[in-house]
Amino acid sequence: MAAKRLIIGLGNPGIEYDNTRHNAGAMALSYTTQSLGLPEFKFDKYSNSFITKDSENMFVFPQTFMNLSGKTVSFLMSKEIISTDNILILHDDKDIALGESPIQRNRSSAGHKGIQSIIDSIGSQDFHRIRIGIGPLPEKIETDTFVLQKFTQEELNVFREKVFPQVELQIKSFIQENRA
């Protein structure tokens, strides 16, 4: 049976990017799929991603680098015949305070290259997003440097205790609200 919804956690592949700020979306998705008791992720060479599923949802980690995330999203949208209404992207956002994770729809990329790649690839910005706060961006640090730094232990504690459970609830709500 084809998936009805795509839930995608953005990040960069490879162990050198584990626990970096740019991988907040992938980390939150991993927490949620484990909490839901879903099967292990399996690599899909056609979409270049790791995927796990339940009866209606496909949970995806693109294995492209962040700036090419749109390739995976576009491919899976076409293959599974999923509209933008049923897409939820989890990603880091330096403009939102650590610990916050608003869910929004139909927004520009605001300079996030992974989101811009998705917008360019699917021809629309009208999809759902959970913007996981990793900010504020410290003064005198370039964005590219900041997002590729590893989280501190204190930041990881905030994610484990607050952000991940909050994102899990938002994902469950998205699934419930977007039932066909």
N, C-alpha and C positions, 0 to 999 in steps of 0.2 A: 504494500500500500504506500502511496506517495505521501510525503510530509505535507502538512497544511500550514506549518509555520517554520521559519528559519530563525534561530537564536544564535547569534554569532559573537564570540568573544575575541576582540582584536588584541594582537600582540605580535612580537617578533619571535620566530622559531630559534631554537638552540639554547643550550644550557647557559650560555654566557648572558642571556637575557632573562633568566629566571629571577623573579622578585624585583624586576625593574619597574619603574613607574609606568612606562609605556605598555607594560603587560597587565595592567590592572584589569582590563576587560577579560582577558584570558583567565586570569587568576579567579575572578568572580564566577566565571562560567564553570570552571573546574570545581569550585566549592559547591555550586548549585547542583551539578550533575551527580556529584558524590552524595550529597544530601538527599537527592531524589532516588538514589539507588539505581541509577542507570548503568547499562553495561559499559565496559571499558571503551575508550575511543579507539577507532580503527582508522588506519590511513586509507584515504580514497585518492588514488593517483590521478583520476580524471579531474577532480576539483582541486587537487593539491591541498588537501585539508584532512584533519582528523575529525571524525564524525561519530556521534552516538545518537540514538533515536529512542523515542517511545512511540506509541501508536499514532500520534499526530504531530510530533515535533522533531525537528532535526537540530541538534546542538553541534556547532561547528567551530573549530579552531583553524583558520586559514594558515597554511604553512608558507605562504608568500611573506615577504617582509611587509611591514605595516603599510608602506607607501603603495603597495600593489594589491591590497585587500579586495579591491573592487573586482578583480578577475574571478576570485572564488565566489563572491556573492552573486555576480552576474551569471556565472555558469550554473550555480545551484538554483537560482530563480528560474532560469529557462528550463532546466532539466526537470525540476519538481513542479513547474507551473505555479509559482507562488507570486502573489501581487505584493506591492510595497506595503499594503495594509498589514501584512502578516510577517513583516521582517522586524526584528529587534536586534540592534547592534549595541554591544557593551564596549565602552572605550574609556580611556583615561582623558581627563580634562584639567589642564593646568590652571584654568580660569575659575575653577570651583574649589572651594576649601576642602581639605582632607576630611573625610568623614561624611560628606554630602554626596548624594547620587540622584539628582532629579531625572525623571523620565519625561522625555519630550518628543515632539514630532515636528517634521517639516521645518528644519532649521538649516542654515548654511553650515559649512564645515568650520567656520571661525579659525581657519588656518590649520586644522588637524588634517594631516596629509593622508591618513588612512580613511577618514570620512570623505575627503575630497576624491580619493580614488574610487570609492563606492558611488558617490554622486555622479562622477564622470562615466563610470562603467554602466550604471543602470539608467542614466539619463533623468534622475529625479533625486530630490532631497526629501521627498515625502515618505519617510519611513520612521519607525520608532527608534529611540536611542536612550540608553541609560548612560548618562555622562558622569563617570566616576571621578570625583574630585581628588586631585593629587596636589593641589595648590596650597598656598600661593607660591608662585615662581619667585625664588629669592632674587634680590637685586644683584646685578653684575654676573649672573649666570645665564648663559644662552639656553634657549628652550631645548635645543637638541641635546645638549649636555645634561640638563636637568632630567628630561624624561628617560634617558638611558642610565641614570644612576639607580642603584639598588635602594629599596626602601630601608629605612632604619628599623631597628627592632620595635621602637615605639610606634612607628607608622604601621608596621605589620600587625601589631596588637590592635590598633584601631580598625584595621581591615577585618581581622578575625572576629573581633567582638561586636562591631557595629556594621561595617560596610557590607561584608559578605551576607549576613543574615537579611539585611535590608534589601539587597539586590535580589536575593532568592525570592523574597515576598513580591518584589516588583515583577519578576519573571512569571511567577505563578498568577499574578493579577493580569498581566498581559495575555497569558494563555487563556485565562477564563473569559476575559473581555473580548477576545478575538475568536471565539468559537463560531464555527459556521453553522 
